[in-house]
Amino acid sequence: MSAISAMPAAVAQWLAEQEPLQEIHFLTEYPAQNKAVPLRRATVAVGLGSVTITDQFIENDDGVLERQEYCRTAAIRLRLGVHVPFREGGSRCHDIFTLVLDMLTFASDLNLRSSGCGEITAHRDTDAFVMEAWADIAADFCPAESTGLALGSFLPKDLLCGSHISNTDIHLSPAQKTRLDAPFRSGIYMGNGQASSTIEVGIKPSAVFVASLQMPPVHPNFSAATTQVYFGFATASGGSMGVELTASGFRLRMGSGYSLGTTSPGLNVSGAQYIYFAFV
């Protein structure tokens, strides 16, 4: 089944799931589905009348219309064949058409521009009244846009834009766009003196840099022959002593258990202030 012909099936399925329409049977014109003979239940056949796709033009700041390279507009006509058993009367066709249009208009994201219906005819072969109707829909097809009716993929992007959008060699991925929009998080934390403490930054960082606001990067204690380090960094591949990455921030390590010889990390000294940069 082609991507375009999948739209009526998606609309029919969505309509069948709506509570006010549970007494109506929805099916598609194509592929053809059998109806009961004689008809015992009101039925609506959904089909695709026409699809017209045109370029989209938007006025720029200078008042000049510019053609949008990756967006198109479409005029879509849905066909709605309403079939009602004789016992329910011909006016039931109009009632069902109104119910369906109300659901499409107010409960879906589809942009209905106009609708209409033809005359009601009697089909003796199925003992049913039949009314042909239609609904004209206006749609914009741009990358990453879809409707609440889950029809965003019935026209694939490569039909409108080729493989240009999906080429990651010339287009940024969502993760890369995030790095450009907000490449890092920064903040200040207060040391609590614990041997292990976690700082949450709300992202999974690729790298972190931490430094004390009150002490030099390295402070030697000559009388005790020791050195305390007040800065550090960490990456996914490793880093300096006293700091390591977590899934949503970084973890501080301090104390003799994390020392190297006479040098120990000092990134969580009680009462000391530290600044950090966590890179996306």
PEHU-V94371 format. One record per run of one state. SS is the DSSP state (H for helix, E for strand, - for the rest). FROM is the first residue (numbers start at 1). LEN is the number of residues. If there is no record, write none. Layout:
SS/FROM/LEN
SS/FROM/LEN
//
This chain:
-/1/5
H/6/11
-/17/2
H/19/3
-/22/3
E/25/4
-/29/14
E/43/17
-/60/5
E/65/21
H/86/3
-/89/2
H/91/16
-/107/4
E/111/13
-/124/4
E/128/14
-/142/15
H/157/5
-/162/12
H/174/8
-/182/2
E/184/7
-/191/5
E/196/5
-/201/6
E/207/6
-/213/5
E/218/4
-/222/4
E/226/4
-/230/1
E/231/5
-/236/2
E/238/2
-/240/3
E/243/3
-/246/3
E/249/5
-/254/2
H/256/3
-/259/1
E/260/1
-/261/2
E/263/3
-/266/7
E/273/7
-/280/1
//
